[in-house]
């Protein structure tokens, strides 16, 4: 049984930094595509970042344009944890952030991801 458990959300001021964590279990973590998505009230869930195995010890990260240069995704295979480091936060980053996993799909369509966490709320005040 796959489980994804997010943590690290909260209330911060604009310009602050925060790191989200997602602890995974029940999947072949090292080769799974891990992603972060977010959903603001009244909006569709949207892609934020993914990280996937690209062979050997290399991993490839992909980012939505609106977070490039501010957010960074990383993973620790030993602890089966994926992180999202968020810097220079803006009020428009306010959303519930979800961790997602997929065995092989590497794209950004949220509906193609098989496994989801419960989400963690991030609120950025101005």
Backbone as CSV, one residue per row, in Angstrom:
resi,resn,N_x,N_y,N_z,CA_x,CA_y,CA_z,C_x,C_y,C_z
1,UNK,0.849,-1.187,0.000,0.000,0.000,0.000,0.888,1.242,0.000
2,UNK,0.680,2.074,-1.009,1.487,3.283,-1.127,0.932,4.365,-0.203
3,UNK,1.834,5.006,0.505,1.457,6.145,1.348,2.412,7.293,1.096
4,UNK,1.843,8.469,0.975,2.611,9.702,0.850,2.114,10.649,1.928
5,UNK,3.016,11.139,2.751,2.630,12.003,3.862,3.425,13.299,3.784
6,UNK,2.710,14.391,3.517,3.362,15.697,3.414,3.440,16.370,4.781
7,UNK,4.413,17.235,4.909,4.538,18.070,6.105,5.297,19.332,5.743
8,UNK,5.209,20.318,6.621,6.010,21.521,6.445,5.261,22.758,6.020
9,UNK,3.965,22.636,5.750,3.210,23.819,5.375,3.019,24.755,6.553
10,UNK,2.453,25.905,6.268,2.207,26.858,7.339,1.877,28.232,6.812
11,UNK,1.922,29.195,7.713,1.650,30.594,7.377,2.958,31.366,7.427
12,UNK,3.297,32.007,6.309,4.528,32.784,6.237,4.244,34.112,5.559
13,UNK,5.185,35.017,5.692,5.062,36.308,5.021,5.709,36.247,3.644
14,UNK,5.278,37.122,2.792,5.860,37.211,1.453,7.368,37.426,1.558
15,UNK,8.096,36.703,0.714,9.550,36.782,0.720,10.229,35.721,1.555
16,UNK,9.450,35.027,2.361,10.018,34.004,3.230,10.333,32.729,2.451
17,UNK,10.981,31.805,3.157,11.302,30.493,2.608,10.663,29.419,3.463
18,UNK,10.409,28.297,2.846,9.809,27.170,3.553,10.173,25.909,2.800
19,UNK,10.277,24.811,3.524,10.554,23.535,2.870,9.457,22.533,3.207
20,UNK,8.887,21.965,2.163,7.907,20.897,2.322,8.614,19.552,2.215
21,UNK,8.099,18.593,2.948,8.619,17.233,2.897,7.494,16.268,2.569
22,UNK,7.855,15.178,1.939,6.893,14.127,1.625,7.568,12.789,1.888
23,UNK,7.083,12.093,2.888,7.616,10.781,3.233,6.808,9.713,2.515
24,UNK,7.502,8.869,1.776,6.841,7.854,0.959,7.092,6.467,1.532
25,UNK,6.150,5.590,1.287,6.311,4.194,1.648,5.481,3.348,0.704
26,UNK,5.865,2.080,0.575,5.079,1.143,-0.219,5.306,1.216,-1.715
27,UNK,6.340,1.916,-2.161,6.628,1.984,-3.587,8.122,1.876,-3.818
28,UNK,8.481,1.589,-5.068,9.895,1.533,-5.431,10.366,2.961,-5.607
29,UNK,10.777,3.536,-4.516,10.973,4.977,-4.480,12.056,5.447,-5.447
30,UNK,13.160,4.758,-5.510,14.323,5.252,-6.260,14.005,5.505,-7.728
31,UNK,13.099,4.720,-8.293,12.785,4.880,-9.711,11.415,5.502,-9.953
32,UNK,10.718,5.846,-8.904,9.407,6.474,-9.067,9.562,7.944,-9.425
33,UNK,8.643,8.410,-10.238,8.559,9.838,-10.523,7.833,10.485,-9.344
34,UNK,8.458,11.449,-8.738,7.875,12.148,-7.586,7.580,13.582,-7.990
35,UNK,6.422,14.052,-7.564,6.048,15.392,-7.970,5.359,16.169,-6.875
36,UNK,5.341,17.470,-7.068,4.570,18.373,-6.224,3.570,19.111,-7.109
37,UNK,2.346,19.160,-6.631,1.286,19.906,-7.285,0.643,20.806,-6.238
38,UNK,-0.131,21.761,-6.713,-0.819,22.617,-5.752,-2.201,22.967,-6.261
39,UNK,-3.053,23.319,-5.330,-4.424,23.698,-5.691,-4.866,24.831,-4.795
40,UNK,-5.166,25.957,-5.425,-5.693,27.101,-4.717,-7.222,27.038,-4.744
41,UNK,-7.895,27.691,-3.812,-9.365,27.656,-3.779,-9.964,28.098,-5.100
42,UNK,-10.878,27.292,-5.618,-11.557,27.634,-6.856,-10.754,27.417,-8.112
43,UNK,-9.566,26.840,-7.975,-8.714,26.630,-9.147,-8.405,25.149,-9.320
44,UNK,-7.964,24.825,-10.530,-7.574,23.459,-10.806,-6.247,23.131,-10.140
45,UNK,-6.062,21.847,-9.870,-4.766,21.417,-9.370,-3.734,21.638,-10.474
46,UNK,-2.573,22.152,-10.104,-1.565,22.456,-11.109,-0.194,21.912,-10.735
47,UNK,0.552,21.640,-11.761,1.898,21.117,-11.636,2.824,22.169,-11.056
48,UNK,3.689,21.742,-10.141,4.709,22.620,-9.580,6.101,22.123,-9.961
49,UNK,6.396,20.866,-9.645,7.723,20.324,-9.934,7.680,18.812,-9.901
50,UNK,8.564,18.202,-10.656,8.745,16.761,-10.594,10.234,16.453,-10.592
51,UNK,10.536,15.262,-10.116,11.908,14.784,-10.161,11.865,13.308,-10.512
52,UNK,12.666,12.922,-11.485,12.620,11.542,-11.953,14.032,11.024,-12.178
53,UNK,14.121,9.722,-12.104,15.389,9.059,-12.321,15.726,9.118,-13.801
54,UNK,16.962,9.479,-14.130,17.362,9.576,-15.528,18.534,8.657,-15.849
55,UNK,18.765,7.670,-14.997,19.804,6.691,-15.260,20.993,6.827,-14.308
56,UNK,21.566,5.682,-13.933,22.691,5.709,-13.001,22.281,6.365,-11.707
57,UNK,23.022,7.369,-11.299,22.704,8.098,-10.075,22.137,9.481,-10.377
58,UNK,21.698,9.677,-11.609,21.252,10.998,-12.020,19.729,11.125,-11.925
59,UNK,19.312,12.290,-11.530,17.896,12.617,-11.471,17.669,13.924,-12.214
60,UNK,16.510,14.001,-12.853,16.161,15.179,-13.632,14.976,15.873,-12.982
61,UNK,15.097,17.176,-12.831,14.013,17.952,-12.235,13.358,18.841,-13.283
62,UNK,12.065,19.006,-13.155,11.297,19.846,-14.065,10.425,20.776,-13.220
63,UNK,10.250,21.991,-13.681,9.526,22.988,-12.893,8.508,23.733,-13.741
64,UNK,7.422,24.117,-13.091,6.500,25.043,-13.729,7.193,26.395,-13.868
65,UNK,6.837,27.109,-14.917,7.496,28.391,-15.171,7.379,29.351,-13.995
66,UNK,6.238,29.307,-13.307,6.010,30.304,-12.258,6.824,30.041,-10.984
67,UNK,7.537,28.911,-10.924,8.380,28.647,-9.752,9.853,28.533,-10.089
68,UNK,10.180,28.585,-11.368,11.585,28.468,-11.762,12.424,29.570,-11.122
69,UNK,13.528,29.158,-10.550,14.399,30.107,-9.883,14.039,30.369,-8.434
70,UNK,12.861,29.921,-8.009,12.430,30.132,-6.615,12.294,28.822,-5.860
71,UNK,11.798,27.791,-6.510,11.566,26.505,-5.865,12.601,25.495,-6.358
72,UNK,12.883,24.529,-5.497,13.816,23.464,-5.851,13.306,22.148,-5.290
73,UNK,13.224,21.138,-6.142,12.784,19.818,-5.707,14.001,18.924,-5.555
74,UNK,13.976,18.084,-4.542,15.073,17.148,-4.321,14.512,15.890,-3.664
75,UNK,15.337,14.878,-3.607,14.888,13.619,-3.018,16.027,12.957,-2.272
76,UNK,15.663,12.189,-1.273,16.604,11.381,-0.504,16.110,9.951,-0.591
77,UNK,16.755,9.160,-1.402,16.293,7.788,-1.600,16.479,6.948,-0.337
78,UNK,17.459,7.277,0.464,17.708,6.489,1.678,16.545,6.597,2.656
79,UNK,15.931,7.767,2.718,14.814,7.965,3.644,13.477,7.999,2.925
80,UNK,13.514,7.808,1.602,12.294,7.810,0.783,11.506,9.094,1.013
81,UNK,12.209,10.196,0.902,11.591,11.500,1.131,11.885,12.417,-0.051
82,UNK,10.882,13.151,-0.447,11.059,14.176,-1.471,10.759,15.529,-0.841
83,UNK,11.527,16.518,-1.233,11.436,17.846,-0.649,11.076,18.890,-1.703
84,UNK,10.476,19.948,-1.249,10.269,21.118,-2.090,10.730,22.329,-1.295
85,UNK,11.871,22.865,-1.685,12.380,24.071,-1.070,11.785,25.264,-1.796
86,UNK,11.119,26.116,-1.049,10.422,27.253,-1.641,11.019,28.546,-1.090
87,UNK,11.533,29.350,-1.966,12.128,30.631,-1.589,11.352,31.775,-2.235
88,UNK,11.548,32.955,-1.702,10.904,34.156,-2.254,9.421,33.938,-2.452
89,UNK,8.768,33.450,-1.432,7.349,33.115,-1.543,6.504,34.354,-1.794
90,UNK,5.451,34.146,-2.564,4.533,35.214,-2.934,3.128,34.856,-2.463
91,UNK,2.272,35.843,-2.259,0.884,35.526,-1.867,0.203,34.579,-2.864
92,UNK,0.526,34.679,-4.124,-0.093,33.801,-5.119,0.388,32.358,-5.031
93,UNK,1.367,32.090,-4.183,1.770,30.703,-3.934,0.868,30.009,-2.914
94,UNK,-0.045,30.774,-2.331,-0.970,30.215,-1.357,-1.805,29.121,-1.993
95,UNK,-1.771,27.936,-1.398,-2.484,26.776,-1.952,-2.276,25.587,-1.024
96,UNK,-3.021,24.545,-1.297,-2.708,23.248,-0.695,-1.707,22.566,-1.616
97,UNK,-0.606,22.130,-1.054,0.449,21.478,-1.819,0.363,19.974,-1.616
98,UNK,0.361,19.270,-2.720,0.218,17.822,-2.709,1.483,17.159,-3.264
99,UNK,1.854,16.085,-2.623,2.908,15.221,-3.114,2.255,14.120,-3.949
100,UNK,2.879,13.749,-5.042,2.338,12.726,-5.914,3.455,11.812,-6.401
101,UNK,3.062,10.603,-6.752,4.038,9.627,-7.230,3.443,8.826,-8.366
102,UNK,4.321,8.377,-9.231,3.905,7.582,-10.368,5.049,6.674,-10.777
103,UNK,4.747,5.448,-11.157,5.837,4.528,-11.505,6.628,4.953,-12.739
104,UNK,5.903,5.523,-13.747,6.619,5.761,-14.992,6.229,7.042,-15.731
105,UNK,5.049,7.557,-15.519,4.644,8.772,-16.226,5.477,9.939,-15.754
106,UNK,6.054,10.662,-16.687,6.987,11.730,-16.334,6.444,13.121,-16.632
107,UNK,5.207,13.193,-17.040,4.647,14.470,-17.446,4.080,15.280,-16.306
108,UNK,3.316,16.284,-16.682,2.805,17.256,-15.715,1.303,17.198,-15.509
109,UNK,0.620,16.261,-16.161,-0.823,16.142,-15.997,-1.150,15.497,-14.670
110,UNK,-1.794,16.195,-13.790,-2.005,15.665,-12.444,-2.829,14.385,-12.458
111,UNK,-3.754,14.272,-13.395,-4.650,13.109,-13.422,-3.930,11.828,-13.848
112,UNK,-2.690,11.961,-14.270,-1.927,10.774,-14.660,-1.111,10.207,-13.497
113,UNK,-1.127,10.902,-12.370,-0.380,10.436,-11.209,-1.235,9.499,-10.375
114,UNK,-0.652,8.355,-10.021,-1.408,7.276,-9.394,-1.606,7.473,-7.885
115,UNK,-0.632,8.086,-7.236,-0.652,8.140,-5.776,-0.520,9.586,-5.303
116,UNK,-1.274,9.868,-4.223,-1.332,11.239,-3.707,-1.272,11.258,-2.194
117,UNK,-0.674,12.320,-1.679,-0.751,12.573,-0.254,-2.012,13.344,0.075
118,UNK,-2.160,13.666,1.354,-3.365,14.349,1.803,-3.288,15.852,1.615
119,UNK,-2.093,16.357,1.361,-1.907,17.782,1.131,-1.498,18.531,2.382
120,UNK,-0.781,19.623,2.176,-0.387,20.499,3.278,-0.629,21.939,2.844
121,UNK,-1.215,22.720,3.737,-1.605,24.081,3.403,-0.434,25.044,3.539
122,UNK,-0.238,25.844,2.503,0.708,26.954,2.572,-0.071,28.245,2.377
123,UNK,0.097,29.155,3.300,-0.520,30.469,3.183,0.566,31.519,3.257
124,UNK,0.627,32.363,2.239,1.625,33.426,2.186,0.905,34.756,2.314
125,UNK,1.200,35.470,3.371,0.544,36.755,3.601,1.391,37.885,3.022
126,UNK,0.696,38.950,2.649,1.397,40.105,2.093,1.660,41.145,3.176
